[in-house]
Amino acid sequence: MKVIELNNVFVRYIEPYRLALREVTLEIEEGEFVLLVGRTGSGKSTLINAINGVIPNIIKADVRGRISVFGKDPRTAPVYKTAVDVGTVYQVPESQIFALVVEDDVAFGLENRAVPPEEMRARVQESLELVGLWRKRGHPTFLLSGGEKQRLAIAAMLALRPRVLILDEPTSMLDAVGTKEVFELLGELNERGITIIVAEHKVEKVLPMADRVIALDNGTVALDEEPHRAVAKGLQKFGVEEPQVAQLHRLVRPEDPAPPITVEEFLRANRGLTLEVEEAEPPAGEGSVKALGVVFRYPGNEEPTLKGVDMEIPRGSVVSVVGPNGSGKSTLMYLLAGINRPTSGVVEIEGKNPFELSGPERVRLVGYAFQDPDQMLMNTTVEAEIAMTLRLAGVRGRALRSLARQTARDLGIEGLLGRSPHRLSVGQRRLVSLAAVLAASPRVLILDEPTRGLDRETAEATMKYVIEMHREREMTVVLVSHDMRQVGDYSQLVYVMYDGRVAFRGTPEQAFAEAEKHVEWGVDPPQVYYVSRHYGRPAATLKRLRISPAVQADERA
């Protein structure tokens, strides 16, 4: 049974006037698991909102062509009626949280549908248990970590029991444990017959579960294939990461029409390989960023969030801070950036207390891009957003305008300078927040989930720019990330945080090896680590790995 049908659909936004979808024709069968991919701005969110009726009922746009969802046109039905069958979880969880307490938020939609109290209580518990938040059912929603908020948004939608579940970047803020739980949950829901549509940049985890991969490019359906064939045709040209095992396999068998997408498939298909790993030198600079015995307790909380953090980051290094949601990573970054003062202990940036610095001093010493870009965007145009940082740093006149435009050009957002940052996509807002921080060339740069919401192509270009800045200006870079590919590719050192403390410090390879003993750390090593470890030469990144084929034995089913 076809549950969703689109035939020659065009969507044109009215303000700003822009064609977002063109000639889109596709059908989705009941019970299918569909992975939706494409660059930032390719039309994924527009397609989702056309299916659930948000476009044109809430977001005004000119929609032409035929759209059918369970035999009804979502353009002519009220959104709340379409939502009975089609549940949507958006990329920014805060936009879907309405209550002050966790369990009240899950009950909100059920109350609006007059679900009987006993059934409501059962559904609330079932949904919160599925996403791992039952123990926090009485917790204030505004005190949840970003990843916990994302789980809450999913739980609230699951409680409504939709027949189609659409998720837009559902794991962008989740740690490895949370990501695995969400995808396992989606697999279970799909086995129960629920149709799943996921727009996701982290495709390695989703590909083995998907029935189809649909790629959008400039508003059109450019690819609609089974996962292995989709990877063979090249997901990179759509700005999407491909599995690391597929990249490795292509070095050995470039013509294979069905490359592996899991580590197990790769190991079955390739035996007797020889791997060489280029050793990386650990950073040896003096401590640029220091946290000594740091404790921090939020007002009104009995339990401290940070429970004695000790950390010393070498000057001029690139390090990652990883760990599960709620472990205190972002809280520690607030202290390093001088936003909050520790309850006890010492925080120093280049020997200075960041909390006691003036605005101009702080912006030149430490730059901090928040996990949620909306928390730091406050101007009417992108250019004004970047200029505000430069003005605070003491830049004036023509130099200010020139630097603002150069920074925007380097990050690929020069065409957005006259636009309002509040009307851009999540990925574009992320780039604006990065530009505003990088413009002042701080000596220490803190990036909390710097590529969240960006497609792989844009994410890699952004990180390339950050690393170039790091090398040119001897900048110390601190990354907070759940993306272990990114951690392996760019980090010299990794600090693992757990339960408000630093649980481990070491190279990416050492951290990944230790993380295998600690599932609770929320660290899931990238595919290249598992493959290289199998051959006795653990590596955290493809960039330092050389592979030579030997005798091959392809045993894929």
Sequence and secondary structure as in RCSB ss.txt:
>XXXX:A:sequence
MKVIELNNVFVRYIEPYRLALREVTLEIEEGEFVLLVGRTGSGKSTLINAINGVIPNIIKADVRGRISVFGKDPR
TAPVYKTAVDVGTVYQVPESQIFALVVEDDVAFGLENRAVPPEEMRARVQESLELVGLWRKRGHPTFLLSGGEKQ
RLAIAAMLALRPRVLILDEPTSMLDAVGTKEVFELLGELNERGITIIVAEHKVEKVLPMADRVIALDNGTVALDE
EPHRAVAKGLQKFGVEEPQVAQLHRLVRPEDPAPPITVEEFLRANRGLTLEVEEAEPPAGEGSVKALGVVFRYPG
NEEPTLKGVDMEIPRGSVVSVVGPNGSGKSTLMYLLAGINRPTSGVVEIEGKNPFELSGPERVRLVGYAFQDPDQ
MLMNTTVEAEIAMTLRLAGVRGRALRSLARQTARDLGIEGLLGRSPHRLSVGQRRLVSLAAVLAASPRVLILDEP
TRGLDRETAEATMKYVIEMHREREMTVVLVSHDMRQVGDYSQLVYVMYDGRVAFRGTPEQAFAEAEKHVEWGVDP
PQVYYVSRHYGRPAATLKRLRISPAVQADERA
>XXXX:A:secstr
 EEEEEEEEEEEETTTTEEEEEEEEEEEETT EEEEEE TTSSHHHHHHHHSSHHHHTS EEEEEEEEETTB TT
TS HHHHHHHEEEE S GGGG   SBHHHHHHHHHHHTT  HHHHHHHHHHHHHHTT GGGTTSBGGGS HHHHH
HHHHHHHHTT  SEEEEESTTTT  HHHHHHHHHHHHHHHHTT EEEEE S TTTTGGG SEEEEEETTEEEEEE
 HHHHHHH SGGGT    HHHHHHHHH TT SS   SHHHHHHH  S EEEE         EEEEEEEEEE  TT
 SS SEEEEEEEEETT EEEEE  TTSSHHHHHHHHTTSS  SEEEEEETTB GGGS HHHHHHHEEEE SSGGG
T  SSSHHHHHHHHHHHTT  HHHHHHHHHHHHHHTT GGGTTS GGGS HHHHHHHHHHHHHTT  SEEEEEST
TTT  HHHHHHHHHHHHHHHHHHT EEEEE S HHHHHHH SEEEEEETTEEEEEE HHHHHHHHTT GGG    
 HHHHHHHHTT   S GGGEEEE  S      
